[in-house]
Amino acid sequence: MTDSSLVLAANAGGGSISTFRLSGDSIERLAVSGGLPGCSSFVVDSARDLVYAAVKGGADAEPAGIVTLRLDRETGRLDPVSRLDLPDGGMNYLALCRDGAGLLGASYGGGYGISCAVADGVVGAPVSRIEFPNLHAVLPSADGRFAYFVSLGADLVAQYALTDDLRLVALEPATVAAPEGSGPRHLVINDAQDAVYVLTEFSGQVLHFTRDAEAGTLELRDAADAFDPSKGLHHSRFGADPRAEHLIWGADLHFGAGGRRLWCSERTESTLGAVSVADDGSVSAPERFVETEPQPRGFALSPDGGHLIAAGEGSTTISLYAVDGGRLELLRRAETGRGANWVRFV
């Protein structure tokens, strides 16, 4: 990558978001914006320089919410614009749709998902609300006609049509099952919009669902392990302590190599590995794994796929890597904040 890029990293432990400038193989921290208690997810509207951050409730009994922030690209500062209170629990995943006119959210602790209209950076009250146990992620289709919510607690993906006014209308069938006890967590949709991939937390697999782009429905086709088999990890379960019991603890996934690889993180052994994606969309296990920041809950790849930045819940630094196929070369580390757990390029 020759041009400079901005990178944001959320630090849940410190209640802040750090802004970095990536230029070539160098990275510089520009600013740390605080006042965001428990921030563990955000989404960026790059066209408008707006950031929507999910925050937990404060010590003064302030409820959880979604805070809109305006990004100053020169200084890296994030300044508050507006806030939507969420008295039923904070969001663990946010996604924009309709070119920034809509916002989708998934609440793990609250067990509910929402769709909201957005105008001039102000997130409106939810238009629709759905309920499933331990919702962990949500994404819209590229055309904004459909939305997919992942329920870790129910081992399923819920599939919806999005109406013109952003209401969620269940498809037929309304859900598609993941393997029992797998704990589906995060998802991505490929550029062709004909496949959805889900990383599971308890079994550490990438599940490949084919997608009917017209009807919006998903069908499970195959799966591949995304954890290091040499580490002796065992299948996890709801309520377990993966570190104490040495269990699989899958976290995040992102496309690389033009959609031919799916990078995945596993937190117990703090590894990154790239699942291969074949021409027919099928997946196969990584050939190698790289140890990275402690408990890598979040990471991101640069738009050109040449760099990967990983954050760790057990660290105060982020790691910058050069990407070469399924290999990573550590270039440098940079201070960010406590409990770093979410990374996005702007």
Steps between C-alpha positions, in 0.01 A plus 500: 500500500655832393246754622442561868190362672334564831436209735277500808537262794248476785639450850213361708705492820588866470171622355669658200571478127854553370564650157810396305649603169641217290750615237687230313629263766491762775223572748460803726244562772335839446243520780311316771136605542346409836161514664386174335449252787537138398516580129542164329350565157466785255427555134637770271321711238815606314312714249375726778787451750257370759559220750216322682632348824323255732554586867401342828317677779699738718555503874249785533215269391516623142366219277689328223474666162631583156711815482556680169847654466646726233852415384758772437730336245789737572515466878332162536265634767145369535244753626149408620208594275199317644397201708225236499431345842443124516350417841458131411873440449790606283594389151780252431496556124394790279465513121395774260271448203339706221811720457492604863126568521440193717669338798470140620602380844531171690498479880661195660403573861158639413417225251349735245573657163389834358471698179509879512482788255792748498477867399793742518680273742203470735389141563123482536301277733487137382261437212504124561610274781562125494591263783734199510735390778851646494491674165862568410511657154294638214570593139287626212527386141681745273173613339342569840207266436586239763656468845655204681524470881722238664374342824777331698254381764261331256757375244334670203501782249173695485422636152285802425385723218549873558202707386530849355447645848758258651255265668622142545271237341591134557574294191371148442660321676568764766821332620769265378671268748868483584642176649370443851732638765724676247428853628480707178654840565603727209419496130611643166339508155710458186516759222290286266229493771447128444668375819498578872776379732456471877775444758392294801625571850472153659603272210739745332367437151419707196155402377428554131141588411395545140270797445214550258560863405142550380312327783760580765494152655802305622591130489788338692739325262832420670739600777870515586692515828663837568701420816853362535468118529846471658393686816276228644193720529161345574146590400361771728150555637279777628611629841842332496829675576699431181832609648469289816383191309711555185199518271444643152411871511432628149454873453525698175528441124569716195559445131845532346666424166203622297264262676722193461591488869310553823721611787376378840607560859499258795548644848611216728823447304496855356535396137411625155451264207369529144229260387515442123193567285474301175341613174174327599502674839597192701748544784809316626707534817799738526844364415670704773427712804661812643507588869385857552374741769360327813131407449455646149132588509522741207715568195467648152667491160586807295280562194773373269558192717868579545491564876326346799463670839409288805390606848498292818269513800796410721729767355545875472657482152398422145715303255555603138575222250587481134281238329649257247241242400439298815809638675540797733817698565499708818609854416447684829279551802336819623344602831123531496318450834364245748292213371542573130238296317373658175690629195376671185661684210334833419 
